[in-house]
Amino acid sequence: MLRRITKLLTSLLTLIGIPASAQVTGGSSTFNQLIERANTGDVEAQVELGCCYFDGNGVIQDYEQAINWWTQAANQGNAIAQNNLGVCYEGGKGVEKNKEQAVLWYNKAAQQGNAMAQNNLGVCYESGNGVMVDKGLAVYWYTKAATQGYDVAQYNLGCCYEKGVGLPIDNEQAVYWYTKAAEQGQISAQYNLGICYKKGNGVNQDISQTVFWWTQAANSGDAKSQKSLGYCYFYGEGVSKNNKKAVYWWSKAAEQGVAEAQYELGVCYRAGDGVEQDDNQAIYWYTKAAEQGVADAQFNLGCVFYDGIGVEKKVEQAVYWWTLAAKQGHADAQRNLRIIRGY
């Protein structure tokens, strides 16, 4: 189960919400007026101008100029600029990476009630980025941000309750916070909430709710949910069995590099299960999964080469893939190698 989502650019860009007036061409009077206002010390203009340079909206992207304008605004006490500086220092955007400076700016913004900064500060305390690890303070700052409705913090707080990070394990509280975040469209929370409903952790088991939340996340592109939803449709868990839909979701996940989905897709193409039979596609997906270390895919790929299914028969290639699978304890691969080697 994922612990948190990456917070760098996601936190920064979601927080700012650049006004339409700033999204203009570099030569326009509107942009020039923005520069004039920023030069007179207008904090809002400085923040907007920093956004323009950071994103390359209306000007050539220039992280150093973004840092320049955000620093001026931050020194005037603007919490948005302070948080953004923290993000830049943590990620080394436009400035040398300095996690201690990131914590300093996060703290300044967090003390003013900025929810994103509070969450980012919580992540620093949990992971020990720029500060000594303190799980209790991580929970403190996650809670501050979560109670303001910030979905990422709600997700992080749910993880803390589920895993007992900085406080006792409380699955009901985990479900509470996952639900808060999931209802706002937070993908990782939707996935975790689906798991809670599947296992009955902190909530009555309800596979139909699992399918509901994984569908929400899968439609937003979450590969884990797409893979898991494929299994729901394949086995008819929480939904009517539908192998075509299983293939659909495994295809989505496989295209994002999920090894298990790549293997399952290969099996479906080989058997013509939920999709038109196609040995070439089966070999393609077996190979993708095998290269990522899936033992079953390595075994199946060995069988393909040994039997010459859709490819030229190559015993040495069969032995190669069976050996990799055998090293992972795959019993059938080990047996096949013994037969070939005559012992």
PyMOL commands that set and color helices and strands:
alter all, ss='L'
color gray80, all
select helices_A, chain A and resi 8-16+20-22+29-39+43-55+63-75+79-91+99-111+115-127+135-146+151-163+171-182+187-199+207-219+223-235+243-255+259-271+279-291+295-307+315-327+331-341
alter helices_A, ss='H'
color red, helices_A
deselect
rebuild
show_as cartoon
